Amino acid sequence: MSHTTASTTSVQTTSAFARMTGARVHLAFLLLLSCLVVAPHARAHDAIPTAAKPQGWSYPYACCSGIDCREVSAKAISERPEGYVIKGTGEVVAYSDTRIKDSPDGEYHWCSVAGANDSRTICLFVPPNSF
């Protein structure tokens, strides 16, 4: 009889564990689904809409892995004879560097490793030169 009781207890424990695990998976799925439904329409690779681009625009995947790019003020970037200078890091990105991209909205956008303010430049989107 003790063997039957132990066997029944084991089955009950396994069933309870299976229900609990299934409930966790179901809860995780619901949380993920709610994030997708509630999330804003902009994807991780999208620039914030501006007057020039009210619908926004997408950063190329080569520049951004979801957290690397953001708009920066014109004060954060300066132009010197040798290229664009990222004021926060002192990094100089030559005008001929392939990391320099035309900014679709006329604003500066800086893509740096992990989006950190002290890391190297992946891409720099610059407004067109005004003459």
Order of alpha helices (4+ residues) and beta strands (2+ residues): alpha-beta-beta-beta-beta-beta-beta-beta-beta-beta
